[in-house]
């Protein structure tokens, strides 16, 4: 690797001899510098910043393996060094990276003032601390992923080296180099989002989703078969957020043999793993077979290279990726691709919210350069205007109170990841302000997803972040109780209770179970707060169907009357409504030269593209799946 | 092959026992029925028509191999049976097809009244005559191809069997089956025409051209590298006409390993072979290397399956091809693809002339069904209106006469195939009407191309066809003499001579040699009658450059003054002008639902697409190379 030689030269030229560098390695897009004298780096901290600036890469300073003390001893020392109040939950040693992963409730105390505690750990044990936040609630999935990553750290080190070789391979660029985009799924539809960005040297997949609402393989999965190339020619996969329609087909790539990098934020990695496992589980319960197994999901996790927002990363010889906040769900991103030396800049918005949410900071609207924008259009239709948030919250409170007065229960079906947490924050706010004191049950996966939010407070809106860091997490407020399959009947005996349960469109999961139990009682209320896909039961209930055939335990089928009060409250969506989409385009800096519309029902996408085209006089098209567009 | 069993059943059910069928085989899309009693088929000729109708396929009745008499004896018999006046030029036996290829000047006499002579040959020799027309002028290339086909007839028989297996393989269609078109070359440009039509089951390439005007491989060849699939997955290649920008890259497919069918008309096969050989030759003379060799050209010839106009042919399990007259050059075609069971109908116009030509019948404008039209736009610009033909012919005559009066010579650079023959017919008409009596020299390949025209009179306009059949071929009129490298100086001594020579854009070949010899004399005239590509010398001369650096034989470079009179006469083009393109779309039956524009300089294509879109209110786009469009 040519680049490694160059980097070594820069390292030698930048760092003084006392730094005692013993090895320089690539770890994917990052640089690892091994030292026999970590102290030299602390004495003048600018070294790390300086070398990172010179290399324009993330730099990891690692201690030489000869300095690593015995793990048992090191663990003892760490427990001595770190104040008890930090509440260390887990310590794991990871020789491949000379790292000790320390998971604690208060990671700030593990770092110490000015990094003092952390430095002390290095100097006294030889291990470099990788300090992560333990969720304030227990999360099996997060624990599982962290253990998995540790267990396979040798393999991950190898993977990162292999990835680096590809990222920094020599290519012969030409002024004729083209860029094209192939629509593989999620165009003129919601579901199975997937596209390929291709240059003569590089093939990068953006999202790899699955259409859960559709059974037939021809309609459920992206059109990978038109790619015609073996998957090991894929340079990288980028996942913008964890929802199954963006990430759900990723393990299948690994089943098919893909063994390359997957770029996403850390929370996206955890949440998509949660959702993929759940998908396999739900399929199994329904006696169907998922297209991949847990093994494939776990394999994908090994290949994830988490990136923070606004961190520029080389992902191919002619491509740099930067993820930006999309404010849709935890860790959701818009992807910016810088292709060639300024040849083309593409932003794929991903699903995004350009409007107030309790969970997240505002969506990013500034990019260094931008020629092509790919924008979602879930609510791109002329009629798709959402009410303002205050109105929605007031209505939610009113409907809940009216139901409670009648001794009814309230079912709010939600996507386990995203809407659930937003509604939880809204309810917690009612509770904190004394507007509500009824119990709220959170069933199933929603609880797990909440826990992952508390492990990544830096991805949350400042106020929420602060509360999580101060161990006053709104997700753990007293009002909330955990429910599960075993105590659903009990939950419903608790008159006036609110139940937050997935799935969001009543296509399965606990929400469906609750619905069956609650549907015949007119005192109950179901409140839809999220998107209901065409053909889903949620959509049908919303549209006012009066009966539903159900199969009783004795095997007999009968028509169940739907007497439950049905309410839809718009305005909580994690998607931008029509006005917010238009405002996003208005505010984008710089203005794109071309806009491609995806992720919306056919007519909405077409209508939105037409509107944008005439309003902004920007070349705008609503692509179809299988279309390919030359961008340059 | 499931289908063969079905065909055998139909054959048995349709033909009486006395027909003594010994074998039924597929020969590509055709059916071969071997019989021990060919007489039975003559007694009731309806058998052939009946079985062809039942099978909806071309049916070849072949005699059982046991009936084939010794070739030497058979040859003797044929010479006895056929009247001498038929002027047999060649007899070749072809055991693989039980065929005797009889090439004669008057093939009608080999067939005989009501097919009597032909029948007699079968009954007396056992061999089925395949009666071809000998060109009235000698043509090495034609002879070469015919011998080549004979020599490899066993191999061709195998190829046809293999092809049939693929055409009639079992596929599982679905109502979701999609159709997409990938632009691989010749979009927003003239040169390297190439596109792929793809369904879940089939991949068919339409044209495979080369951009001779451009040297760099990235600009000269179609973007085959984005296909990503091995070429043996290609179901078929269709070549619409012989010009290098449509056929010139075909041998390269064979060099890369493609070994599948190539559908085109018979004259296209002969003419493209001529042009491809010439290309290799010219490259070699310029000390450059062609991307393929003569071996590859010959290999491609073996895989050609010639089709007549309006003959419906199965080319894949879900695709039927029909070629239609495009009136551009000899054998030029528009390609109609019927995809799926009525799922989609596509017409690729190819290069076409919607206007009067002396050479060809009118372009076809009626199709059974049509959803997508791909149309050329060489003269699609607002300003690209050609004068009417009478005006052009008058001007040509006037310019020639003015030059002759001054004892000057006239150089008309032409594409060897197409414009050359049209101009020859125009000049021959002047001569026949007594308007002109000056000598006309035809140099180089143009002569060969003319000969091929006389072998396929059925592809010519009725009047010309009749004259060729009556051995009064205008191509052989007294006015025309053959010139070549050796006597070019002599030719020019003949004051007042017309020289017709390729290349058409002075990019090489004899026309360039003549030009150098003639340029400094103001008594001479050069007349441009065809398209001059951007950057070509022809275009520069046309635009009025006054000097040209040339290298003398002594190796010194000097500036040559261009004193020659330069005239451009529009109106002879084999391309439709703007109005003719628009009229073509108006006249097309049925109206297409979508129009895609190719084959034109960037601005012309874009402008034409816009105009068509607003005039006809049909969804029209000017694709870029590498774009792909979902058609269904």
Interface residues (C-beta under 8 A of the other chain):
Chain A: X174 X176 X178 X180 X182 X198 X200 X216 X218 X219 X223 X225 X226 X227 X228 X229 X233 X624 X625 X626 X627 X628 X629 X630
Chain B: X174 X176 X178 X180 X182 X198 X200 X216 X218 X219 X225 X226 X227 X228 X229 X233 X624 X625 X626 X627 X628 X629 X630
